[in-house]
Amino acid sequence: MDLSKIARKLKTHVASDDDVELEYVSTGNLAFDLCLDGGIPYGYVIEFLGLSKSGKSLFLQQLIANAQKEHDAVAVMVDRENSYFPKRGEELGINNDKLILAKPKDTPTVLSAFQFIIDSIKAIREDDKNVHIIVGIDSIAAFGKDTTLDKGDSGRKAKSVHEGLREVLISIDKKVMLIICNQVTYRIGVLYGNPATSTSGESMKYYSHVRISLEDRKRIIDEKKGGEITGSWIGVEIIKTRLGPAYRTIYLRHLYKTGIDYFSGYVRLLVQRGYLTPKNKEEFKRFKQQTVKYGDKELNEYDVEKIITEHPELKFEEYPEYNESSISS
């Protein structure tokens, strides 16, 4: 049976290796990239999920900067929170001349935002069919109820997100990436089970190909500066992915002035995978311990470049298999 001939008749195609050949954008962090088996992939819908101040906007803007740097991508952002500052964007590496920015007044409803995205992709593709495109929505939670839908529909916003995603998926080819920031909220009166939920109902859970949960885990306090809060530890969990194993977790050190370092959290990943052992496990769990052991050697958690220079076997190109011979727990 000639499936190719049948596919041509149906004006579709037969699956091939070309269909699954992916390009990735680096998150800007080694441990994060390893958890995702390469970074954030083009051709899919990505959701960053978390409470306020958990790093959703930070990662979105960092990915825009990296996509522009790595693939000369054109960026489109629906800034519903009116929180994008061009100067801060430049500090993160964003080229504002290659950023199409929609403010709240430009996209008053969920459906208008998705239509803006569809129109933007179409206009960019008409000018350049091969250019990479990264699209971000920050955030779904910032939209109100969509009054363009039938009155009396209690799930107007969720319905809008469902319809918008269904339409925009048609515009996402293997060189287009859609990143959506979504807010975690809590249901009132829930006595049993997890009260945490997210805006937009079940739509994002269904349509997203990769879901990443972010959590502000621990403030970083500099006692030498009078107890000044200089940053925070961010917990990152891959709660859904159709491209590899889910439920991988890492912890990244975010300093407000300098951001998230490329090697941040890498030593903690190696501790999880059994290659390094904390000198004080309880202090390490509270994000206070900075000394880890590799055999008989004691190493500084933050001096990662020195560690991998002296011990190149600890520099992994893929997510490290668990070291069963380790005595760490």
QUIJO-V63371 format. One record per residue. N is the residue number from 0. RES is the residue in one small letter. OMEGA is omega in whole degrees, -180 to 180 (* if undefined). NEAR is the number of other ideal C-beta (glycine too) atoms within 10 Angstrom. D_FIRST is the distance of its C-alpha to the first C-alpha in whole Angstrom. Layout:
# QUIJO-V63371
n:N res:RES omega:OMEGA near:NEAR d_first:D_FIRST
n:N res:RES omega:OMEGA near:NEAR d_first:D_FIRST
This chain:
# QUIJO-V63371
n:0 res:m omega:180 near:5 d_first:0
n:1 res:d omega:-178 near:8 d_first:4
n:2 res:l omega:180 near:10 d_first:6
n:3 res:s omega:179 near:11 d_first:9
n:4 res:k omega:178 near:10 d_first:9
n:5 res:i omega:-180 near:11 d_first:9
n:6 res:a omega:179 near:13 d_first:11
n:7 res:r omega:179 near:12 d_first:13
n:8 res:k omega:179 near:8 d_first:14
n:9 res:l omega:-178 near:8 d_first:15
n:10 res:k omega:175 near:6 d_first:17
n:11 res:t omega:-176 near:8 d_first:16
n:12 res:h omega:176 near:12 d_first:15
n:13 res:v omega:-179 near:12 d_first:13
n:14 res:a omega:179 near:9 d_first:15
n:15 res:s omega:179 near:9 d_first:17
n:16 res:d omega:180 near:6 d_first:20
n:17 res:d omega:-178 near:8 d_first:21
n:18 res:d omega:-175 near:11 d_first:21
n:19 res:v omega:178 near:10 d_first:23
n:20 res:e omega:-172 near:9 d_first:26
n:21 res:l omega:169 near:14 d_first:29
n:22 res:e omega:-175 near:17 d_first:32
n:23 res:y omega:169 near:19 d_first:36
n:24 res:v omega:178 near:27 d_first:39
n:25 res:s omega:175 near:19 d_first:42
n:26 res:t omega:-175 near:24 d_first:44
n:27 res:g omega:-179 near:22 d_first:47
n:28 res:n omega:-175 near:24 d_first:47
n:29 res:l omega:-178 near:21 d_first:46
n:30 res:a omega:180 near:27 d_first:46
n:31 res:f omega:179 near:26 d_first:44
n:32 res:d omega:180 near:18 d_first:42
n:33 res:l omega:179 near:21 d_first:41
n:34 res:c omega:-179 near:26 d_first:41
n:35 res:l omega:-180 near:23 d_first:38
n:36 res:d omega:174 near:17 d_first:36
n:37 res:g omega:-178 near:19 d_first:37
n:38 res:g omega:-180 near:22 d_first:38
n:39 res:i omega:-174 near:23 d_first:37
n:40 res:p omega:168 near:20 d_first:34
n:41 res:y omega:176 near:22 d_first:33
n:42 res:g omega:-174 near:17 d_first:30
n:43 res:y omega:175 near:20 d_first:32
n:44 res:v omega:-178 near:19 d_first:35
n:45 res:i omega:178 near:24 d_first:37
n:46 res:e omega:169 near:25 d_first:40
n:47 res:f omega:-173 near:26 d_first:44
n:48 res:l omega:179 near:27 d_first:46
n:49 res:g omega:176 near:24 d_first:49
n:50 res:l omega:176 near:14 d_first:53
n:51 res:s omega:178 near:11 d_first:55
n:52 res:k omega:-180 near:12 d_first:56
n:53 res:s omega:175 near:24 d_first:53
n:54 res:g omega:-177 near:23 d_first:52
n:55 res:k omega:-179 near:27 d_first:49
n:56 res:s omega:179 near:20 d_first:50
n:57 res:l omega:-179 near:19 d_first:51
n:58 res:f omega:177 near:27 d_first:48
n:59 res:l omega:-178 near:23 d_first:46
n:60 res:q omega:178 near:25 d_first:49
n:61 res:q omega:178 near:21 d_first:48
n:62 res:l omega:175 near:25 d_first:44
n:63 res:i omega:180 near:28 d_first:45
n:64 res:a omega:-179 near:23 d_first:47
n:65 res:n omega:179 near:22 d_first:45
n:66 res:a omega:178 near:27 d_first:42
n:67 res:q omega:-178 near:22 d_first:44
n:68 res:k omega:-174 near:15 d_first:46
n:69 res:e omega:-174 near:14 d_first:42
n:70 res:h omega:-178 near:18 d_first:40
n:71 res:d omega:-174 near:11 d_first:42
n:72 res:a omega:170 near:26 d_first:41
n:73 res:v omega:-177 near:22 d_first:42
n:74 res:a omega:175 near:26 d_first:44
n:75 res:v omega:-180 near:24 d_first:44
n:76 res:m omega:172 near:24 d_first:46
n:77 res:v omega:-175 near:29 d_first:47
n:78 res:d omega:-177 near:20 d_first:50
n:79 res:r omega:-180 near:23 d_first:51
n:80 res:e omega:-180 near:16 d_first:54
n:81 res:n omega:-173 near:11 d_first:56
n:82 res:s omega:-179 near:12 d_first:56
n:83 res:y omega:178 near:20 d_first:55
n:84 res:f omega:-176 near:11 d_first:57
n:85 res:p omega:-179 near:11 d_first:57
n:86 res:k omega:178 near:7 d_first:59
n:87 res:r omega:178 near:13 d_first:58
n:88 res:g omega:178 near:19 d_first:54
n:89 res:e omega:178 near:12 d_first:55
n:90 res:e omega:178 near:14 d_first:57
n:91 res:l omega:178 near:15 d_first:54
n:92 res:g omega:-179 near:15 d_first:52
n:93 res:i omega:173 near:23 d_first:51
n:94 res:n omega:-175 near:16 d_first:51
n:95 res:n omega:178 near:13 d_first:52
n:96 res:d omega:179 near:6 d_first:51
n:97 res:k omega:179 near:14 d_first:48
n:98 res:l omega:174 near:20 d_first:48
n:99 res:i omega:-171 near:16 d_first:47
n:100 res:l omega:177 near:14 d_first:50
n:101 res:a omega:179 near:18 d_first:50
n:102 res:k omega:-177 near:12 d_first:53
n:103 res:p omega:-179 near:14 d_first:53
n:104 res:k omega:-180 near:7 d_first:55
n:105 res:d omega:-177 near:13 d_first:52
n:106 res:t omega:-175 near:21 d_first:49
n:107 res:p omega:-179 near:15 d_first:51
n:108 res:t omega:179 near:19 d_first:49
n:109 res:v omega:-178 near:29 d_first:45
n:110 res:l omega:178 near:19 d_first:43
n:111 res:s omega:178 near:18 d_first:45
n:112 res:a omega:179 near:24 d_first:45
n:113 res:f omega:177 near:23 d_first:41
n:114 res:q omega:176 near:15 d_first:41
n:115 res:f omega:179 near:18 d_first:43
n:116 res:i omega:179 near:27 d_first:40
n:117 res:i omega:-180 near:17 d_first:38
n:118 res:d omega:-180 near:12 d_first:40
n:119 res:s omega:179 near:20 d_first:41
n:120 res:i omega:180 near:21 d_first:37
n:121 res:k omega:-179 near:10 d_first:37
n:122 res:a omega:179 near:11 d_first:40
n:123 res:i omega:-180 near:19 d_first:39
n:124 res:r omega:178 near:17 d_first:36
n:125 res:e omega:-180 near:8 d_first:37
n:126 res:d omega:-179 near:8 d_first:40
n:127 res:d omega:-176 near:10 d_first:37
n:128 res:k omega:-174 near:9 d_first:34
n:129 res:n omega:-177 near:6 d_first:34
n:130 res:v omega:175 near:15 d_first:37
n:131 res:h omega:-178 near:21 d_first:36
n:132 res:i omega:174 near:25 d_first:38
n:133 res:i omega:-176 near:27 d_first:40
n:134 res:v omega:179 near:27 d_first:41
n:135 res:g omega:172 near:27 d_first:43
n:136 res:i omega:-178 near:29 d_first:45
n:137 res:d omega:0 near:23 d_first:48
n:138 res:s omega:177 near:25 d_first:48
n:139 res:i omega:-177 near:26 d_first:47
n:140 res:a omega:-176 near:18 d_first:50
n:141 res:a omega:176 near:19 d_first:52
n:142 res:f omega:173 near:24 d_first:51
n:143 res:g omega:176 near:11 d_first:52
n:144 res:k omega:180 near:16 d_first:51
n:145 res:d omega:-176 near:20 d_first:49
n:146 res:t omega:178 near:10 d_first:52
n:147 res:t omega:178 near:12 d_first:49
n:148 res:l omega:-177 near:17 d_first:47
n:149 res:d omega:175 near:8 d_first:49
n:150 res:k omega:-178 near:6 d_first:52
n:151 res:g omega:177 near:6 d_first:52
n:152 res:d omega:-175 near:13 d_first:49
n:153 res:s omega:-180 near:8 d_first:50
n:154 res:g omega:-175 near:15 d_first:47
n:155 res:r omega:-176 near:19 d_first:47
n:156 res:k omega:179 near:22 d_first:47
n:157 res:a omega:179 near:20 d_first:44
n:158 res:k omega:178 near:20 d_first:42
n:159 res:s omega:179 near:25 d_first:43
n:160 res:v omega:179 near:28 d_first:41
n:161 res:h omega:-179 near:19 d_first:38
n:162 res:e omega:-180 near:16 d_first:38
n:163 res:g omega:179 near:26 d_first:38
n:164 res:l omega:180 near:21 d_first:36
n:165 res:r omega:-180 near:13 d_first:33
n:166 res:e omega:-174 near:14 d_first:34
n:167 res:v omega:180 near:20 d_first:34
n:168 res:l omega:-180 near:12 d_first:31
n:169 res:i omega:-177 near:9 d_first:29
n:170 res:s omega:-176 near:18 d_first:32
n:171 res:i omega:175 near:21 d_first:31
n:172 res:d omega:-173 near:12 d_first:29
n:173 res:k omega:175 near:16 d_first:29
n:174 res:k omega:178 near:17 d_first:32
n:175 res:v omega:178 near:22 d_first:34
n:176 res:m omega:177 near:27 d_first:36
n:177 res:l omega:180 near:27 d_first:37
n:178 res:i omega:-178 near:26 d_first:40
n:179 res:i omega:174 near:25 d_first:42
n:180 res:c omega:-177 near:26 d_first:45
n:181 res:n omega:-173 near:24 d_first:46
n:182 res:q omega:171 near:19 d_first:49
n:183 res:v omega:176 near:18 d_first:50
n:184 res:t omega:-179 near:13 d_first:53
n:185 res:y omega:178 near:10 d_first:54
n:186 res:r omega:-178 near:10 d_first:54
n:187 res:i omega:175 near:6 d_first:58
n:188 res:g omega:179 near:5 d_first:59
n:189 res:v omega:-178 near:11 d_first:56
n:190 res:l omega:-178 near:5 d_first:58
n:191 res:y omega:-179 near:5 d_first:55
n:192 res:g omega:-177 near:7 d_first:52
n:193 res:n omega:-179 near:8 d_first:51
n:194 res:p omega:-178 near:12 d_first:53
n:195 res:a omega:176 near:13 d_first:51
n:196 res:t omega:178 near:14 d_first:48
n:197 res:s omega:178 near:20 d_first:47
n:198 res:t omega:179 near:19 d_first:47
n:199 res:s omega:176 near:27 d_first:44
n:200 res:g omega:-177 near:15 d_first:44
n:201 res:e omega:-172 near:13 d_first:40
n:202 res:s omega:-178 near:23 d_first:38
n:203 res:m omega:179 near:22 d_first:39
n:204 res:k omega:-176 near:15 d_first:38
n:205 res:y omega:-171 near:10 d_first:35
n:206 res:y omega:-178 near:19 d_first:34
n:207 res:s omega:179 near:24 d_first:35
n:208 res:h omega:177 near:16 d_first:33
n:209 res:v omega:177 near:21 d_first:36
n:210 res:r omega:-177 near:21 d_first:39
n:211 res:i omega:180 near:25 d_first:42
n:212 res:s omega:179 near:20 d_first:45
n:213 res:l omega:-179 near:22 d_first:49
n:214 res:e omega:175 near:19 d_first:52
n:215 res:d omega:-170 near:16 d_first:55
n:216 res:r omega:-173 near:14 d_first:57
n:217 res:k omega:176 near:16 d_first:60
n:218 res:r omega:175 near:11 d_first:62
n:219 res:i omega:-176 near:15 d_first:64
n:220 res:i omega:178 near:14 d_first:67
n:221 res:d omega:-178 near:12 d_first:69
n:222 res:e omega:180 near:7 d_first:73
n:223 res:k omega:179 near:7 d_first:74
n:224 res:k omega:176 near:9 d_first:74
n:225 res:g omega:179 near:7 d_first:76
n:226 res:g omega:-180 near:8 d_first:73
n:227 res:e omega:176 near:11 d_first:71
n:228 res:i omega:-174 near:11 d_first:67
n:229 res:t omega:-180 near:14 d_first:65
n:230 res:g omega:-180 near:18 d_first:61
n:231 res:s omega:172 near:22 d_first:59
n:232 res:w omega:-179 near:19 d_first:57
n:233 res:i omega:174 near:25 d_first:53
n:234 res:g omega:-178 near:19 d_first:51
n:235 res:v omega:178 near:27 d_first:47
n:236 res:e omega:176 near:19 d_first:45
n:237 res:i omega:-173 near:21 d_first:41
n:238 res:i omega:175 near:16 d_first:40
n:239 res:k omega:171 near:17 d_first:37
n:240 res:t omega:176 near:21 d_first:34
n:241 res:r omega:-175 near:10 d_first:30
n:242 res:l omega:-178 near:16 d_first:30
n:243 res:g omega:-179 near:13 d_first:32
n:244 res:p omega:177 near:10 d_first:35
n:245 res:a omega:176 near:14 d_first:37
n:246 res:y omega:168 near:11 d_first:41
n:247 res:r omega:-175 near:20 d_first:42
n:248 res:t omega:175 near:15 d_first:46
n:249 res:i omega:179 near:21 d_first:48
n:250 res:y omega:-174 near:20 d_first:52
n:251 res:l omega:180 near:24 d_first:52
n:252 res:r omega:-178 near:20 d_first:56
n:253 res:h omega:175 near:20 d_first:56
n:254 res:l omega:-172 near:14 d_first:60
n:255 res:y omega:-177 near:11 d_first:61
n:256 res:k omega:-173 near:7 d_first:62
n:257 res:t omega:179 near:11 d_first:59
n:258 res:g omega:-179 near:19 d_first:56
n:259 res:i omega:-178 near:23 d_first:54
n:260 res:d omega:-179 near:17 d_first:54
n:261 res:y omega:-177 near:16 d_first:51
n:262 res:f omega:-179 near:17 d_first:52
n:263 res:s omega:177 near:26 d_first:53
n:264 res:g omega:-176 near:26 d_first:52
n:265 res:y omega:179 near:25 d_first:51
n:266 res:v omega:179 near:26 d_first:53
n:267 res:r omega:175 near:22 d_first:53
n:268 res:l omega:179 near:23 d_first:49
n:269 res:l omega:175 near:26 d_first:50
n:270 res:v omega:178 near:21 d_first:53
n:271 res:q omega:-176 near:18 d_first:50
n:272 res:r omega:172 near:17 d_first:48
n:273 res:g omega:-179 near:17 d_first:51
n:274 res:y omega:178 near:22 d_first:52
n:275 res:l omega:-179 near:24 d_first:55
n:276 res:t omega:177 near:17 d_first:58
n:277 res:p omega:177 near:19 d_first:60
n:278 res:k omega:177 near:14 d_first:64
n:279 res:n omega:-172 near:13 d_first:64
n:280 res:k omega:-178 near:13 d_first:61
n:281 res:e omega:177 near:9 d_first:63
n:282 res:e omega:180 near:13 d_first:64
n:283 res:f omega:178 near:19 d_first:61
n:284 res:k omega:179 near:10 d_first:59
n:285 res:r omega:177 near:11 d_first:62
n:286 res:f omega:179 near:17 d_first:61
n:287 res:k omega:-176 near:10 d_first:64
n:288 res:q omega:-179 near:16 d_first:63
n:289 res:q omega:-178 near:16 d_first:63
n:290 res:t omega:177 near:13 d_first:63
n:291 res:v omega:-177 near:23 d_first:60
n:292 res:k omega:174 near:14 d_first:60
n:293 res:y omega:-170 near:17 d_first:58
n:294 res:g omega:178 near:8 d_first:60
n:295 res:d omega:-177 near:5 d_first:63
n:296 res:k omega:175 near:11 d_first:63
n:297 res:e omega:-174 near:10 d_first:64
n:298 res:l omega:177 near:21 d_first:62
n:299 res:n omega:-177 near:12 d_first:62
n:300 res:e omega:-174 near:23 d_first:59
n:301 res:y omega:-179 near:14 d_first:59
n:302 res:d omega:-172 near:14 d_first:60
n:303 res:v omega:-178 near:22 d_first:56
n:304 res:e omega:178 near:12 d_first:56
n:305 res:k omega:-179 near:11 d_first:59
n:306 res:i omega:-176 near:23 d_first:57
n:307 res:i omega:174 near:18 d_first:54
n:308 res:t omega:-180 near:11 d_first:56
n:309 res:e omega:-179 near:12 d_first:58
n:310 res:h omega:-176 near:15 d_first:55
n:311 res:p omega:178 near:8 d_first:51
n:312 res:e omega:179 near:8 d_first:50
n:313 res:l omega:176 near:18 d_first:50
n:314 res:k omega:-176 near:13 d_first:48
n:315 res:f omega:176 near:17 d_first:44
n:316 res:e omega:177 near:7 d_first:41
n:317 res:e omega:179 near:8 d_first:39
n:318 res:y omega:-173 near:17 d_first:40
n:319 res:p omega:172 near:15 d_first:43
n:320 res:e omega:-179 near:10 d_first:42
n:321 res:y omega:-178 near:10 d_first:45
n:322 res:n omega:-175 near:13 d_first:48
n:323 res:e omega:-179 near:6 d_first:48
n:324 res:s omega:-178 near:7 d_first:51
n:325 res:s omega:177 near:14 d_first:53
n:326 res:i omega:-180 near:7 d_first:56
n:327 res:s omega:179 near:16 d_first:56
n:328 res:s omega:* near:6 d_first:55
